[in-house]
Amino acid sequence: MIFVLAVILAIFVLPSPWGLVAVAVAGLIEIAQMTGSIWWSQRRHAQVGAEALVGQPARVVSRCAPLGTVSVRGELWNARCAHDVEPNDRVRVTGLDGLTLLVDRDD
């Protein structure tokens, strides 16, 4: 966006040497912005899949004795609990058995 504005200024508004300066400076700003954007996007690796849920806190949706349902990051999952827990209790995901989360009380 800055580069396009600089080119328009260079063509229609700025006198001869300043137009080239404006385009060069805008080009450098665009390169710096793109480099910063690429660096920012590659800071962390994407965490995907059910394995990324291990260690996450969860909220019990339906009574878990020993099977129930929990909400993790806004998604509902089937869960197997080590101890009986009631709805709205806080638990932590300790493992995975297929697509069933293994959870325990979050003390």
Secondary structure, 3 states (H helix, E strand, C coil): CHHHHHHHHHHHCCCHHHHHHHHHHHHHHHHHHHHHHHHHHCCCCCCCCHHHHCCCEEEEEECECCEEEEEECCEEEEEEECCCECCCCEEEEEEEECCEEEEEECC
